Amino acid sequence: MPITADAREMQADLARFRHELHREPEIGLELPRTQEKVLKALDGLGYEITLGQATTSVTAVLRGQAPGTGACSRPAVLLRADMDGLPVQEKTGVDYTSRIDGAMHACGHDLHTSMLAGAATLLAERRHRLAGDVVLMFQPGEEGFDGASHMIREGVLDAAGRRVDAAYGMHVFSALEPHGTFCTKPGVMLSSSDGLVVTVLGAGGHGSAPHSAKDPVTAAAEMVTALQVMVTRQFNMFDPVVLSVGVLQAGTKRNIIPETARIEATIRTFSEESRQKMMDAVPRLLKGIAAAHGLDVDVDYQQEYPLTITDEDETHTAENVIEGLFGDSRLARWATPLSGSEDFSRVLAEVPGTFIGLSAVPRDADPTASAFNHSPYATFDDGVLADGAALYAELAISRLTALAAADAPAATAPVAAASTLS
C-alpha cells in the first residue's frame, strides 16, 4: 500500500493525538506532559530513545534493516518537530481549545509533533526498506528558548553513531497559502532574529518643571522614530531590515517625570552583512540621541536565531518527493523569504538540509484573510496531518536509499585508484 494511503488510514488517530497536545500546551524548555505523550506514541515501535538532560527533549533512533545495510558508514537522516506552545490566551473556539490559562499552540507545533509521531509509525513498519538510520528530533523551546542548541550540544546530530547526512524540518501556517500547499525555498528562507533592550537613564522630577529634571520619555520617543528612519536611510531596500518596537514603558503618573524609560524591539535581517551592520548602527544611534539630551542609555543588543539557509540540493530532493507523493499542484516555491525566524537554522548550519512550509489553512478559509501564526485566533486544519506524516517518512526513506546508492561505488574507489597507480 502507498505510504500516503497508510498515512491517511492513521488520520483519525493523528487528529486525536494532536487534540490531546493542543488541550495541554506547555511553554519553554520543560514540557513534561508533552514528552510523556510523545514517549507513549513511540512505545513498542523499536526506537532507541534518549531523553534530554537540560530539557525535556526526545531523540529517537530507528535502525534500518534493508539488505546490505552494514554497521559501518551507514547513512543517517534527521527529521525534526518542535513541541512547545506560546503564552497566548486562545480565542479560536474549537472544541479542543487549550485548557491551560494563558497558553496556546498558536504556532502549530502540536501538528508538527503529531505528524512526526505518525511518521515514526510509518517508518517502523518500513524499517526493512531503510538503507540506514533515522533520527527523530522532538524539540522543546523553539519559541525563543533556543531548544535546538540544547539538543545539538547533547548530541542529537550524532545520535545514530555518526553525523547525520541530511536534516528535514516542517512548519505549518494558518495563513498565506491555500490548504495543503507545501512551500519551499532554496537559500535564505527565514530571517535572522535579534532582540534589542534599551534603558534610557534620566533624572525624575515634577511634570510642571521638566527643566529641573532629565526626561527619559521624550528621548525614548525620539529613539523609536529615529530607529525607523535609520533603517530606511542606512540600509539597502533590496536587502531589507525589519525593526519593530513591541515594548515602550515609562512612568507611573501623568505629572511625574520618571527616572527611566524602556524600549524593547525585535530586529529581523536577511543577510549576515546587514545583521552585523545593525549591531554597530543601533547602539551608535541610540547613544548619540541620549548624549544630545544629556542622558545616559544602556543598550543590550541580543543575538538570537541566525538566518535559516536551506541547502539547494536538499531542497530539490524535498521538492521531488513532494511532487512524487502529491503532484506538482501541491508545491509552491517562494520567491522571497519570510521575516519569521527558526532555531532549526542551528541544525541547517551544521548539516545539509531543508525546511518545508505546509499550509494548514482550513479548506473553506481565505488564506489571505486568515489569522496568522501566533494569533489567539490562529486555526490549523487537522486535514494536513496524514500528508505531513507521509512526507516526513518518505523523505527519510528516499534520501537514505539515495545516500546508500551513492556510497556503494565509493567503497571500491580506493582499490581502483591503487591498481591504476601500480
Order of alpha helices (4+ residues) and beta strands (2+ residues): alpha-alpha-alpha-beta-beta-beta-alpha-beta-alpha-beta-beta-beta-beta-beta-alpha-beta-beta-beta-alpha-beta-beta-alpha-beta-alpha-beta-alpha-alpha
